[in-house]
Amino acid sequence: MTIDIEPLRRQLGRKIEDEDVVTRAPIKAMLATFDRQEKVPEEGEPIAPGWHLLYLHSYARRAQLGRDGAAAEGGVLPKIPMPRRMYAGSTFTFEGDIRVGDRLRREIEFTDIQLREGSTGTLVVTTQTRRIFTPRGLAMTEANSTVFREDPKPGQKSGTPVREAAPADVPWRRTIAPDPVMLFRYSAITFNPHRIHYDRTYCIETEGYPGLVVHGPFAQQCLFDLLRDSTPGRRIATMAVRARAPLFDTAPFDVIGRPTTDGRGKVTGAELWTVTPKGTIAAQATATFA
């Protein structure tokens, strides 16, 4: 497939802004979705890393949605001439807390676009940089990447990359068993209309996947939760997540990790992974502590 991305590249720097207020109800939904036994933060208390996705949603109208249910226009990205998309990763820098009751302002900027050739064909990789501000100033910056892809060839399944084996000698490990209810709930609380997460017929017949696709941010939240559960009291300063292969609701997957240290043995961060049922890497992440 031949694509000229120069007209798209000329739109780099586009920005949009929106606002929201941090309320407790979506947090209750998040805790229920991930079956977490923890207290809902009170007014003025900070929310956990990753929970910012409960707010500042994209409210694209129905006419602005693509075949796959996701917004094809109306946001900061230009219309990409590719039919499918997939989460590719995010890099976070946490400058301050987001607290219940905060009025949020988010600035989104279209910051990068790349044309690549992969094992599944032509890829367009876009990056949006999102900056979230509270009344106290800049709270966090997130550079989020999305891969746009071709349709699978008629009669073929969607290619699923096979990566290297995940490390086995890790102290932190938990198993996540995604099911349609969990994925539906996460789609609902993040207002994500992408059909690959809830429409099994579309997933299999149109996109060639073996089952419902686990949201990249869903798996990302599992990484955040493993990290904060394994290092209580530590404040995350940065987190970089790179997706390597998709996960599906057809089998449980593992979330694993280990601390990293400086030259004197002081714990300064962590390495984390999501792991496919075959034991290979689905996503890898690195984090540092403040």
Secondary structure by P-SEA (a helix, b strand, c coil): ccccaaaaaaaccbbbbbbbbbbcaaaaaaaaaacccccccccccccccccccccccccccccccccccccccccccccccccbbbbccbbbbbccccccccbbbbbbbbcccccccccccbbbbbbbbbbbbcccccccccbbbbbbbcccccccccbbbbbccccccccbbbbbbccaaaaaaaaaaacccccccccccccccccccccccccaaaaaaaaaaaaaaacccccccbbbbbbcccccccbbbbbcbbbbbccccccccbbbbbbccccccccccccccc
